[in-house]
Structures are given as structure tokens and as C-alpha cells.
Amino acid sequence: MKGKFVLSAAAALASTVLVGSAMAQEPFDSKLQASIFNTKLVQAMDECATATTLINGLAACPATNGGDTAVNEQFSVGKLLVKSKGVPTQVLAILKSSGNGDTKKQLAGKNLRVRLTLRITKRTTTTSPTDAVTWSDVVLTCGGTLPAVPSNGNFIFKGTLAGVAGCNLPSSLANEAYQKEVVAASIIDADTGLTIAVPGVRKKPPGA
């Protein structure tokens, strides 16, 4: 991950909450601030669920796409940002396939969407609900009205978490003061439901 974590990790919720008690403790430090979730995206690969070999004593499989991940939808640049403020670019995702190696523009014509799983927590307030609460995880699909990726092979999504043109987060949970954890994030092919890109790290090989 790069830059500041926008949305805090689950470890930030370690404090005990005594709901309804005069001694109720906030589930996170009131001074904690994380305004931007900023991550690079890498090609999604199939899980090695059933190992076929041992390499260096560790269970392994041949690297593949085609199970839960997309085939022939490679990209050379990928990034995702989520901001705490509800600005028009609250969620920004970019995948570029215009500069791929031997096969360029593999994303051209694809219907891509941003997929986010958020865990939302509010602190104790004077408005209902007054006690600190964590809602059930919300799975969002962003950009439901987006056109197909243009002929240059570059996908760009800009939108808010709430709203039909954005990610359809219920407006009651869109409050900027609420903590939003990014439990999972990906770019998917809307036609097949397969995953294309996920957060990760990868170093370019020498000479590439």
C-alpha cells in the first residue's frame, strides 16, 4: 500500500465497547485520521487451492488465470484510491492496457467495474443510533452505468461511494465521519464476474 491508509485496518477496532454503559469506550482512537486509501493493483491470479507440487518445501501450483480470474485481460498500470470525503473523485480507479507488451489494449471493449467490500463503524453520538455500532459488511459495485473500455484499452472510473452513478453505498452510511475499512477491493469483468485486478506488489523483472 502506498500513501496514507484512508480507511483503517481491522486492528484499529481492538478496544472493547461496553454498549449502553456509562463507561463505554470508543472502538478506535478519536485522534486517528486516515483520509486516503491508495494502492497499486496487480494481475489477479487463481488461488492454489489444491497443490500439485512442492517447491522449496512449500505447496504450489502452476500460475494460472481462468478459474476465478480473467484470461487475456492484462494491464501495465493499475491503481485504486478511496477518499474519506464525498467528492466527485471519492473513488478513483485506473487500469491501462495501452502499453502492454506483445498484445496491447487487451481491456478495450471490456465492461469493467470496481468492487469494494467496506466495513463501516460509527462512534458514540447524540443522534440515533447513539451507541457505537459496526454495520454488516457492505459489498459495492461501482460504475454500473459505465460504457465499455474505449479502444485505447485504458479504464478509468471516478465517482462517489454513494449514488447510482457511483458505488451505491446507502446514503445513511456515507457520513464522512464514519470509519470505513476496505476489507476487499478489486476490478472485475462485469460480463463474466471474473476478477482482473487486486491490490498487491510486483517488481518489474530486469530488462522488461
Sequence and secondary structure as in RCSB ss.txt:
>XXXX:A:sequence
MKGKFVLSAAAALASTVLVGSAMAQEPFDSKLQASIFNTKLVQAMDECATATTLINGLAACPATNGGDTAVNEQF
SVGKLLVKSKGVPTQVLAILKSSGNGDTKKQLAGKNLRVRLTLRITKRTTTTSPTDAVTWSDVVLTCGGTLPAVP
SNGNFIFKGTLAGVAGCNLPSSLANEAYQKEVVAASIIDADTGLTIAVPGVRKKPPGA
>XXXX:A:secstr
  S  SS  GGGG S   TT TT   SS TT    EEEEEEEE      S  EEETTEEE     SSSB SS   
SEEEEEEESS  TTSEEEEEE TT SSS  TTTT  EEEEEEEEEEE   SSSS S EE   EEEEE TT     
TT EEEEEE SBSTTTT B GGG  TTSEEEEEEEEEEETTT  EEEEE      TT 
